Amino acid sequence: MPVSTWREAMERALYGPDGFFVRQAPASQFRTSVHASSQLSTAIATLVHKVDAVLGHPDRFDIVDIGAGRGELLEALRVQLADPRLRFTAVEIADRPPGLSPDISWLREVPTGTVGLVVATEWLDNVPVDVVGRDGDGVARLLLTDGTLGPAADPETVDWLAAWWPDFEQAEAGLTRDRAWRSALAGHTGLALAVDYGHTKDQRPFFSTLTGYREGRQVQPAPDGSTDITAHVAMDSLSTGESILISQRDALRALGITGARPPLSLASSDPRRYLRALVAATEAAELTDPAGLGGHWWLLEGRGVDVARCFP
Ligand SMILES: C[S@@+](CC[C@H](N)C(=O)[O-])C[C@H]1O[C@@H](n2cnc3c(N)ncnc32)[C@H](O)[C@@H]1O
């Protein structure tokens, strides 16, 4: 493997011809909120109803999923929201999976002129980033895959770090994620939702969060395509518009996913219903666990609409 910056290594290892995400489904390697429970799509379906009302029930309502994996979220939403006005679009680098519903379009690039909801769950953490360290003179330099420091960071990266992550030994420069998010929303009207693990300025780590995943286990990130390579997202630098940043736990609770257990009395009066409710409560508990998926962030951004009217 040639020595390179981590941004170049991520690009090649994740999305190159034999890249990690090109070769296999994300669900085969780790568990995201989408795979944990259909209650995530239930909550997003509630959002769709709200945004639809705010937009005045347009003739066509787009649901665009960026970094759609194998289309699992869109399949769930399609079943939950039977409405002929809905247009489902997956945006993915990987090929369209066989057997996907023909109601779902599969694109490589984010479409423009969409009206409705754009969603991106655990996409931005896989958008390649530069990892930056400081040399003995305090100059910010790009970390290379052999662990040494390479060229000095460019002025825009230095400015981003000064504004968003001033205090670090090693940091990820979120500029590439900010640009990816803003460019994805440029042609959209309605609500946009990014769900990811990340941090905000008041609690940035001192060291890089770059890590790898393989077969469900956290491992050293490898630049050869054998592992996922991911880093937490600076969630507060993404949006330039009106937005709400809230934990997944609080967001799901606001949307009615509480994780409350069914009353024990139901076990004898209606055992099947009790069992179903218990499974739902267990899944909701996983989605809202503050030490796990519940600690992920929801960034809700309004595009031509008042975001506060789209979220309870
Ligand atoms: C961690 S997976 C998340 C999959 C799914 N959204 C979920 O939550 O389970 C990230 C996905 O984003 C896709 N991806 C990354 N960058 C992309 C880009 N620029 N355009 C489209 N898809 C992208 C990857 O191929 C991968 O399938």
Ligand as a Chemical Component Dictionary entry (heavy atoms), coordinates in Angstrom:
data_LIG
# 
_chem_comp.id                   LIG 
_chem_comp.type                 NON-POLYMER 
_chem_comp.pdbx_formal_charge   0 
_chem_comp.three_letter_code    LIG 
# 
loop_
_chem_comp_atom.comp_id 
_chem_comp_atom.atom_id 
_chem_comp_atom.alt_atom_id 
_chem_comp_atom.type_symbol 
_chem_comp_atom.charge 
_chem_comp_atom.model_Cartn_x 
_chem_comp_atom.model_Cartn_y 
_chem_comp_atom.model_Cartn_z 
_chem_comp_atom.pdbx_ordinal 
LIG C1  C1  C 0  -22.166 3.344  7.043  1  
LIG S1  S1  S 1  -23.005 3.063  5.555  2  
LIG C2  C2  C 0  -24.637 3.561  6.043  3  
LIG C3  C3  C 0  -25.724 2.822  5.306  4  
LIG C4  C4  C 0  -27.153 3.170  5.749  5  
LIG N1  N1  N 0  -27.453 4.570  5.528  6  
LIG C5  C5  C 0  -27.393 2.823  7.193  7  
LIG O1  O1  O 0  -27.582 3.722  8.022  8  
LIG O2  O2  O -1 -27.386 1.625  7.520  9  
LIG C6  C6  C 0  -22.460 4.413  4.539  10 
LIG C7  C7  C 0  -22.902 4.282  3.098  11 
LIG O3  O3  O 0  -22.679 5.521  2.427  12 
LIG C8  C8  C 0  -22.291 5.238  1.090  13 
LIG N2  N2  N 0  -21.626 6.449  0.563  14 
LIG C9  C9  C 0  -20.521 7.033  1.028  15 
LIG N3  N3  N 0  -20.227 8.156  0.328  16 
LIG C10 C10 C 0  -21.186 8.264  -0.617 17 
LIG C11 C11 C 0  -21.434 9.217  -1.649 18 
LIG N4  N4  N 0  -20.636 10.271 -1.859 19 
LIG N5  N5  N 0  -22.507 9.033  -2.422 20 
LIG C12 C12 C 0  -23.323 7.969  -2.231 21 
LIG N6  N6  N 0  -23.133 7.031  -1.265 22 
LIG C13 C13 C 0  -22.080 7.185  -0.459 23 
LIG C14 C14 C 0  -21.410 4.026  1.237  24 
LIG O4  O4  O 0  -21.245 3.332  0.023  25 
LIG C15 C15 C 0  -22.168 3.217  2.299  26 
LIG O5  O5  O 0  -23.097 2.346  1.726  27 
# 
loop_
_chem_comp_bond.comp_id 
_chem_comp_bond.atom_id_1 
_chem_comp_bond.atom_id_2 
_chem_comp_bond.value_order 
_chem_comp_bond.pdbx_ordinal 
LIG C1  S1  SING 1  
LIG S1  C2  SING 2  
LIG S1  C6  SING 3  
LIG C2  C3  SING 4  
LIG C3  C4  SING 5  
LIG C4  N1  SING 6  
LIG C4  C5  SING 7  
LIG C5  O1  DOUB 8  
LIG C5  O2  SING 9  
LIG C6  C7  SING 10 
LIG C7  O3  SING 11 
LIG C7  C15 SING 12 
LIG O3  C8  SING 13 
LIG C8  N2  SING 14 
LIG C8  C14 SING 15 
LIG N2  C9  SING 16 
LIG N2  C13 SING 17 
LIG C9  N3  DOUB 18 
LIG N3  C10 SING 19 
LIG C10 C11 SING 20 
LIG C10 C13 DOUB 21 
LIG C11 N4  SING 22 
LIG C11 N5  DOUB 23 
LIG N5  C12 SING 24 
LIG C12 N6  DOUB 25 
LIG N6  C13 SING 26 
LIG C14 O4  SING 27 
LIG C14 C15 SING 28 
LIG C15 O5  SING 29 
# 
